[in-house]
Amino acid sequence: MDPFLEPGVLVRHPNQPDWGLGQVQSVIGHRVTVNFEEAGKQMIDGRRVRLEFVGDDPRGQA
């Protein structure tokens, strides 16, 4: 699980592009709650899905 995934970070779900932009609401263990523009609040299993950062990548990668 990505240690830079924290509340407030903007993400996209790699397998659900139609969900739109999402904002991380909470991270508890491997459970990440994200509020997506088109899909509302979703719980993501961080062990199975690697969410994509939107904008500046906090890990310093391009």
Helices and strands as residue ranges (DSSP letters): E 10-12, G 17-19, E 22-28, E 31-36, E 40-45, E 52-53
